[in-house]
């Protein structure tokens, strides 16, 4: 981590956030140009610094989603130039996950870059008298936003390393906090979201900076608070605190009978200074770079499930490394499609999940909303806890396909053994190792 934090790239947006971004890069956060913010932070500087968070949050997302998608057997990631996608990630020939390879070091480092940026912004705010430039509400709304984003980034890293934990306290690169257990990490992330929520509630009517287009509808402190509470509901579900899930959802943007796609997104553009959607490959992509749907996703689907439009049949099956599939991932239809951070369909499923343990009839009603929207009949199976968990996980599998949830879902319900083994000697992993340079 010291190498990551001391030699980090800080991305600051100089132009508008909602469209293309011209990016200024600082290779050393300790250099005079960056350190000057600690002594002389302006309103405009703070706008640029916050803008940089939205840029850095999108870096190496493709690797993160491939990690979760491949380990969760949603799809295979073919790359003829890098066999590690079909070897290491699938445990080929009893391979183990490498702690010094891009599939963990790259997404891990990028998420901590954003965390470090948040810590720096908080430090700059604390060390400057901004009373003549910003109101208390503007400062509170800024702090609420950046703490929410920090919590999200920490959660993504924790999703990868699971019981190996994460560092939450990384504010001092020369005196890093300890690795926390999975449960302690979740507790710290939830506490940070709660703290951010308090700031947002005191944040007034509007932010003094623009948010990206992916935050449309959630670009005021009040509406951003709903996003914060949605993330907190996800964390509470991971903690199996189902009463809290429902409490957070009550203050989120959950609407049972509304647009499933309403939510907050990473957005992309073809502008040369911006980023393209890393999850897009053409349907007929070759082994040079393709995402091939795991055959069980097709085989296990109910007849006429409309969510199968997230995959597309190829003219010919594609094969690599003794794996072969007829369908390509088509969740994202172009290289500028948005990727969800969290959306209403997930919130409905969280509402159903929590109610399995609190009010089963309400859980069935929520699951039927999901089923009916997919063109399926109402659920007609048993209403035992075990049966409803099966149904909930099934609906999450198809509703949230290629959005980074399947592996985490089966893991938290202790069902990793249910995932298919495609070749003799393959393995299903529960977690990634801590990157090697964390201990250097």
C-alpha positions as CSV (number, residue, x, y, z in Angstrom):
1,X,0.0,0.0,0.0
2,X,2.8,2.4,0.7
3,X,3.9,2.1,-2.9
4,X,0.4,2.6,-4.1
5,X,-0.3,5.6,-1.9
6,X,3.0,7.4,-2.2
7,X,3.2,7.0,-6.0
8,X,-0.4,7.4,-6.9
9,X,-2.0,9.2,-9.9
10,X,-4.5,11.9,-8.9
11,X,-6.9,12.8,-11.6
12,X,-8.4,16.2,-11.6
13,X,-11.1,17.3,-14.0
14,X,-10.4,20.7,-15.5
15,X,-13.4,20.9,-17.7
16,X,-17.1,20.0,-17.1
17,X,-18.0,16.8,-15.4
18,X,-21.2,16.0,-17.2
19,X,-19.7,15.6,-20.6
20,X,-16.2,14.9,-21.7
21,X,-13.4,15.5,-19.2
22,X,-10.0,17.0,-19.8
23,X,-7.8,15.4,-17.2
24,X,-4.8,16.8,-15.4
25,X,-2.4,14.2,-14.0
26,X,-0.2,14.5,-10.9
27,X,2.3,11.7,-10.6
28,X,3.2,12.4,-7.0
29,X,0.7,13.5,-4.4
30,X,3.5,14.9,-2.3
31,X,4.8,17.4,-4.9
32,X,4.5,21.1,-4.3
33,X,1.8,21.6,-6.9
34,X,-0.6,19.2,-5.1
35,X,0.6,20.0,-1.6
36,X,-0.3,23.6,-2.2
37,X,-4.0,22.7,-1.8
38,X,-3.3,22.1,1.9
39,X,-2.3,25.7,2.4
40,X,-4.5,27.5,-0.2
41,X,-7.6,25.6,-1.3
42,X,-10.1,27.6,-3.4
43,X,-13.7,26.9,-4.3
44,X,-12.6,26.1,-7.8
45,X,-9.9,23.7,-6.6
46,X,-12.4,21.8,-4.5
47,X,-14.7,21.5,-7.5
48,X,-11.9,20.0,-9.6
49,X,-10.8,17.7,-6.8
50,X,-14.3,16.3,-6.4
51,X,-14.5,15.9,-10.2
52,X,-11.4,13.8,-10.1
53,X,-13.1,11.2,-7.9
54,X,-15.7,10.5,-10.5
55,X,-13.0,9.9,-13.1
56,X,-10.8,7.6,-10.9
57,X,-13.8,5.5,-9.8
58,X,-14.1,4.2,-13.4
59,X,-10.6,3.0,-13.8
60,X,-10.0,-0.8,-14.0
61,X,-13.7,-1.5,-13.7
62,X,-13.5,-4.1,-16.4
63,X,-11.0,-6.1,-14.4
64,X,-13.2,-5.9,-11.3
65,X,-16.3,-7.1,-13.2
66,X,-14.3,-9.8,-14.9
67,X,-13.0,-11.0,-11.5
68,X,-16.5,-11.3,-10.1
69,X,-18.1,-12.5,-13.4
70,X,-15.6,-15.3,-14.1
71,X,-15.3,-16.5,-10.5
72,X,-19.1,-16.5,-10.3
73,X,-19.4,-18.5,-13.5
74,X,-21.6,-15.9,-15.2
75,X,-19.3,-15.9,-18.2
76,X,-15.8,-16.7,-19.4
77,X,-13.4,-14.0,-20.3
78,X,-11.5,-15.1,-23.4
79,X,-8.1,-13.5,-24.2
80,X,-5.7,-15.3,-26.4
81,X,-2.9,-13.0,-25.4
82,X,-3.4,-13.6,-21.6
83,X,-4.3,-17.1,-20.5
84,X,-4.7,-16.1,-16.9
85,X,-8.4,-15.2,-17.5
86,X,-9.2,-18.9,-18.3
87,X,-6.4,-20.4,-16.1
88,X,-5.9,-18.6,-12.9
89,X,-9.4,-17.3,-12.4
90,X,-10.9,-20.7,-13.0
91,X,-8.3,-22.6,-11.0
92,X,-7.1,-24.6,-14.0
93,X,-5.0,-27.6,-13.1
94,X,-5.2,-26.7,-9.4
95,X,-3.8,-23.2,-10.1
96,X,-4.1,-20.6,-7.3
97,X,-4.8,-16.9,-7.5
98,X,-1.6,-14.9,-7.7
99,X,-1.1,-12.1,-5.2
100,X,1.1,-10.1,-7.6
101,X,-1.0,-10.2,-10.8
102,X,-3.2,-7.6,-12.5
103,X,-6.5,-9.2,-11.7
104,X,-6.1,-8.2,-8.0
105,X,-3.3,-5.6,-8.0
106,X,-4.9,-3.4,-10.6
107,X,-8.5,-3.0,-9.3
108,X,-7.3,-2.9,-5.7
109,X,-4.9,0.0,-6.5
110,X,-7.4,2.0,-8.4
111,X,-10.0,1.8,-5.6
112,X,-7.5,2.9,-3.1
113,X,-6.5,5.8,-5.3
114,X,-10.0,7.1,-5.0
115,X,-9.9,6.5,-1.2
116,X,-6.6,8.4,-1.0
117,X,-8.1,11.3,-3.0
118,X,-11.0,11.5,-0.5
119,X,-8.6,11.5,2.4
120,X,-6.6,14.3,0.8
121,X,-9.8,16.4,0.1
122,X,-10.8,16.0,3.7
123,X,-7.4,17.0,4.9
124,X,-7.4,20.1,2.6
125,X,-10.8,21.1,3.9
126,X,-9.7,20.7,7.5
127,X,-6.6,22.8,7.0
128,X,-8.2,25.8,5.2
129,X,-10.6,28.4,6.4
130,X,-13.2,28.3,3.6
131,X,-15.8,30.3,5.4
132,X,-15.5,33.2,3.0
133,X,-15.9,30.9,-0.1
134,X,-18.3,28.1,1.0
135,X,-21.3,27.9,3.3
136,X,-21.6,25.3,6.0
137,X,-24.2,23.5,3.9
138,X,-21.9,23.4,0.9
139,X,-19.1,21.9,3.0
140,X,-21.4,19.4,4.6
141,X,-22.8,18.3,1.2
142,X,-19.3,17.9,-0.2
143,X,-18.2,15.8,2.8
144,X,-21.3,13.7,2.6
145,X,-20.7,13.0,-1.1
146,X,-17.0,12.1,-0.9
147,X,-17.5,9.9,2.1
148,X,-20.2,8.0,0.3
149,X,-17.9,7.5,-2.7
150,X,-15.1,6.4,-0.4
151,X,-17.3,3.8,1.3
152,X,-18.3,2.4,-2.1
153,X,-14.7,2.0,-3.2
154,X,-13.8,0.3,0.0
155,X,-16.7,-2.1,-0.4
156,X,-15.6,-3.1,-3.9
157,X,-12.1,-4.1,-2.6
158,X,-13.7,-6.0,0.3
159,X,-15.9,-7.8,-2.2
160,X,-12.7,-9.2,-3.8
161,X,-10.7,-10.1,-0.7
162,X,-13.6,-11.1,1.6
163,X,-12.3,-12.8,4.7
164,X,-8.7,-11.5,4.0
165,X,-10.2,-8.1,4.8
166,X,-9.1,-4.6,3.8
167,X,-7.4,-1.6,5.3
168,X,-10.0,1.1,6.2
169,X,-7.6,3.6,7.8
170,X,-5.1,4.6,5.1
171,X,-5.0,8.4,5.8
172,X,-1.3,8.3,6.8
173,X,0.8,6.4,4.2
174,X,3.6,6.1,6.7
175,X,1.4,4.6,9.3
176,X,-1.3,2.5,7.7
177,X,-4.1,1.1,9.7
178,X,-4.4,-2.7,10.2
179,X,-6.3,-5.1,8.0
180,X,-9.7,-5.5,9.4
181,X,-11.7,-8.7,9.3
182,X,-14.6,-9.0,6.9
183,X,-17.2,-8.3,9.5
184,X,-15.2,-5.4,11.0
185,X,-14.7,-4.0,7.5
186,X,-18.4,-4.1,6.7
187,X,-19.1,-2.4,10.1
188,X,-16.6,0.4,9.2
189,X,-18.0,0.9,5.8
190,X,-21.6,1.1,7.1
191,X,-20.4,3.6,9.8
192,X,-18.9,5.7,7.1
193,X,-22.1,5.7,5.1
194,X,-24.0,6.7,8.2
195,X,-21.6,9.5,8.8
196,X,-21.9,10.7,5.2
197,X,-25.7,10.5,5.5
198,X,-25.6,12.9,8.5
199,X,-23.5,15.3,6.4
200,X,-25.8,15.1,3.5
201,X,-28.9,15.9,5.7
202,X,-27.1,19.1,6.7
203,X,-26.1,19.8,3.1
204,X,-28.8,22.2,1.9
205,X,-30.6,22.2,-1.4
206,X,-27.8,21.7,-3.9
207,X,-24.2,20.9,-4.5
208,X,-22.0,23.7,-5.7
209,X,-20.4,21.5,-8.4
210,X,-21.8,19.4,-11.2
211,X,-22.1,15.6,-11.0
212,X,-21.7,13.3,-14.0
213,X,-24.7,12.3,-16.1
214,X,-24.7,8.9,-14.4
215,X,-26.0,10.7,-11.3
216,X,-28.9,12.3,-13.1
217,X,-31.8,12.4,-10.6
218,X,-29.4,12.1,-7.7
219,X,-27.5,15.3,-8.1
220,X,-28.8,17.2,-5.0
221,X,-27.8,16.5,-1.4
222,X,-31.3,15.1,-0.7
223,X,-31.4,12.8,-3.7
224,X,-27.8,11.8,-3.3
225,X,-28.7,10.8,0.2
226,X,-31.2,8.3,-1.3
227,X,-28.2,6.8,-3.2
228,X,-26.2,6.7,0.1
229,X,-29.1,4.8,1.8
230,X,-29.3,2.3,-1.1
231,X,-25.6,1.5,-0.7
232,X,-26.1,1.2,3.1
233,X,-29.0,-1.3,2.5
234,X,-26.6,-3.4,0.3
235,X,-24.0,-3.4,3.1
236,X,-26.6,-4.3,5.8
237,X,-27.7,-7.3,3.6
238,X,-24.1,-8.5,3.5
239,X,-24.2,-8.2,7.3
240,X,-27.5,-10.2,7.5
241,X,-29.0,-7.3,9.4
242,X,-32.4,-7.4,7.6
243,X,-34.2,-5.0,9.8
244,X,-31.6,-2.4,8.9
245,X,-32.0,-3.3,5.2
246,X,-35.6,-2.3,5.3
247,X,-34.9,0.9,7.3
248,X,-32.3,2.0,4.8
249,X,-34.5,1.1,1.9
250,X,-37.3,3.3,3.3
251,X,-35.0,6.3,2.9
252,X,-33.5,5.2,-0.4
253,X,-34.9,5.6,-3.9
254,X,-36.7,2.2,-3.8
255,X,-40.0,2.2,-5.7
256,X,-41.6,-1.3,-6.0
257,X,-43.7,-0.4,-9.1
258,X,-41.4,1.9,-10.9
259,X,-38.6,1.9,-13.4
260,X,-36.1,-0.9,-12.7
261,X,-33.3,1.0,-14.2
262,X,-33.7,4.1,-12.1
263,X,-30.4,4.5,-10.2
264,X,-26.8,5.7,-10.2
265,X,-24.4,4.8,-13.0
266,X,-20.9,5.0,-14.2
267,X,-21.1,6.9,-17.5
268,X,-18.8,6.7,-20.5
269,X,-18.2,8.6,-23.8
270,X,-16.1,8.3,-26.9
271,X,-14.5,11.6,-26.3
272,X,-10.7,11.2,-26.5
273,X,-10.2,12.6,-23.0
274,X,-12.8,10.3,-21.5
275,X,-13.3,6.5,-21.0
276,X,-15.1,3.9,-22.9
277,X,-17.3,1.2,-21.3
278,X,-14.8,-1.6,-20.5
279,X,-17.5,-4.2,-20.4
280,X,-18.5,-4.0,-24.1
281,X,-17.4,-6.5,-26.7
282,X,-19.2,-7.0,-30.0
283,X,-21.3,-10.1,-30.2
284,X,-18.9,-11.7,-32.8
285,X,-15.8,-10.8,-30.8
286,X,-12.9,-13.2,-31.3
287,X,-10.7,-15.0,-28.8
288,X,-8.5,-11.9,-28.9
289,X,-11.1,-10.4,-26.4
290,X,-14.5,-11.8,-25.7
291,X,-16.9,-12.5,-22.9
292,X,-18.7,-15.8,-23.5
293,X,-21.8,-16.6,-21.5
294,X,-21.5,-19.6,-19.2
295,X,-23.8,-22.3,-20.8
296,X,-25.7,-22.8,-17.5
297,X,-27.0,-19.3,-17.6
298,X,-29.0,-20.3,-20.7
299,X,-29.8,-23.9,-19.6
300,X,-31.1,-22.8,-16.1
301,X,-33.3,-20.0,-17.4
302,X,-37.1,-20.3,-17.2
303,X,-38.8,-20.4,-20.6
304,X,-39.5,-17.0,-22.1
305,X,-37.5,-15.1,-19.5
306,X,-37.1,-11.7,-21.1
307,X,-33.8,-11.1,-19.3
308,X,-32.1,-13.4,-21.8
309,X,-31.9,-10.3,-23.9
310,X,-28.7,-9.7,-21.9
311,X,-27.0,-12.3,-24.0
312,X,-26.8,-12.7,-27.8
313,X,-26.3,-15.8,-29.9
314,X,-23.2,-15.9,-32.1
315,X,-23.1,-17.2,-35.7
316,X,-20.7,-19.8,-34.4
317,X,-19.6,-21.0,-31.0
318,X,-16.3,-19.6,-29.7
319,X,-13.8,-21.9,-28.1
320,X,-10.6,-21.3,-26.1
321,X,-8.7,-23.3,-23.5
322,X,-11.1,-26.3,-23.7
323,X,-14.1,-23.9,-23.0
324,X,-16.7,-23.3,-25.6
325,X,-19.9,-21.2,-25.7
326,X,-22.5,-20.1,-28.2
327,X,-23.6,-16.9,-26.6
328,X,-21.8,-13.6,-26.0
329,X,-22.5,-11.2,-23.1
330,X,-24.7,-8.5,-24.4
331,X,-25.7,-6.7,-21.2
332,X,-24.0,-3.6,-22.6
333,X,-24.9,-2.9,-26.2
334,X,-22.2,-0.3,-27.0
335,X,-18.9,1.1,-25.7
336,X,-20.7,4.1,-24.3
337,X,-23.4,2.4,-22.4
338,X,-23.7,3.2,-18.6
339,X,-22.8,0.6,-16.0
340,X,-25.0,0.5,-12.9
341,X,-23.5,1.3,-9.5
342,X,-26.9,0.5,-7.9
343,X,-30.4,0.6,-9.4
344,X,-34.0,0.1,-8.4
345,X,-34.2,-3.6,-9.5
346,X,-31.5,-4.5,-7.0
347,X,-33.3,-2.5,-4.3
348,X,-36.5,-4.5,-5.0
349,X,-34.5,-7.7,-4.7
350,X,-32.9,-6.4,-1.4
351,X,-36.4,-5.7,-0.2
352,X,-37.5,-9.2,-1.1
353,X,-34.4,-10.7,0.6
354,X,-34.9,-8.9,3.9
355,X,-38.6,-9.8,4.0
356,X,-37.8,-13.5,3.6
357,X,-36.7,-13.3,7.2
358,X,-39.3,-10.8,8.4
359,X,-42.5,-10.9,6.3
360,X,-42.4,-13.8,3.8
361,X,-45.7,-12.9,2.0
362,X,-44.2,-9.4,1.3
363,X,-41.1,-11.2,0.0
364,X,-43.2,-13.2,-2.5
365,X,-45.0,-10.0,-3.6
366,X,-41.7,-8.3,-4.3
367,X,-40.3,-11.4,-6.1
368,X,-43.4,-11.5,-8.3
369,X,-42.8,-7.9,-9.3
370,X,-39.4,-9.0,-10.6
371,X,-40.8,-12.2,-12.2
372,X,-43.7,-10.4,-13.9
373,X,-41.5,-7.8,-15.4
374,X,-39.4,-10.6,-16.9
375,X,-42.5,-12.1,-18.5
376,X,-42.8,-14.9,-16.0
377,X,-45.8,-16.1,-14.0
378,X,-46.1,-15.5,-10.2
379,X,-44.0,-17.7,-8.0
380,X,-45.9,-20.9,-7.1
381,X,-43.3,-22.7,-5.0
382,X,-43.1,-23.3,-1.2
383,X,-42.9,-20.3,1.1
384,X,-40.4,-21.8,3.4
385,X,-37.3,-19.7,4.2
386,X,-35.0,-22.1,2.2
387,X,-37.3,-22.1,-0.9
388,X,-37.6,-18.3,-0.9
389,X,-33.9,-17.9,-0.6
390,X,-33.5,-20.2,-3.7
391,X,-36.0,-18.1,-5.6
392,X,-34.5,-14.8,-4.5
393,X,-31.0,-15.9,-5.6
394,X,-32.4,-17.2,-8.9
395,X,-34.0,-13.8,-9.6
396,X,-30.8,-11.9,-8.6
397,X,-28.8,-14.2,-11.0
398,X,-30.9,-13.1,-14.0
399,X,-31.8,-9.5,-13.0
400,X,-28.3,-8.5,-12.1
401,X,-26.4,-10.5,-14.7
402,X,-22.9,-9.1,-15.4
403,X,-23.3,-6.3,-12.8
404,X,-20.9,-7.9,-10.3
405,X,-23.2,-9.7,-7.9
406,X,-23.5,-13.5,-8.6
407,X,-20.2,-14.6,-7.0
408,X,-20.8,-12.4,-3.9
409,X,-24.4,-13.7,-3.6
410,X,-23.5,-17.4,-3.7
411,X,-20.6,-16.8,-1.4
412,X,-22.6,-15.0,1.3
413,X,-25.2,-17.9,1.3
414,X,-22.4,-20.5,1.5
415,X,-23.2,-21.9,-2.0
416,X,-20.0,-21.6,-3.8
417,X,-20.1,-25.4,-4.2
418,X,-23.2,-25.0,-6.4
419,X,-21.1,-23.2,-9.1
420,X,-20.1,-25.4,-12.0
421,X,-16.7,-26.9,-12.5
422,X,-16.0,-26.8,-16.3
423,X,-12.8,-28.8,-16.5
424,X,-11.2,-31.5,-14.4
425,X,-8.8,-29.7,-12.0
426,X,-10.6,-26.4,-12.0
427,X,-11.6,-24.7,-8.8
428,X,-14.0,-22.1,-7.4
429,X,-12.3,-19.5,-5.2
430,X,-13.9,-17.7,-2.3
431,X,-11.6,-14.7,-2.3
432,X,-8.6,-13.0,-3.8
433,X,-5.3,-12.8,-1.8
434,X,-4.1,-9.5,-0.5
435,X,-1.7,-7.9,-3.1
436,X,1.9,-8.7,-2.5
437,X,3.1,-5.1,-2.1
438,X,0.8,-4.6,0.8
439,X,3.4,-6.2,3.0
440,X,6.4,-4.4,1.6
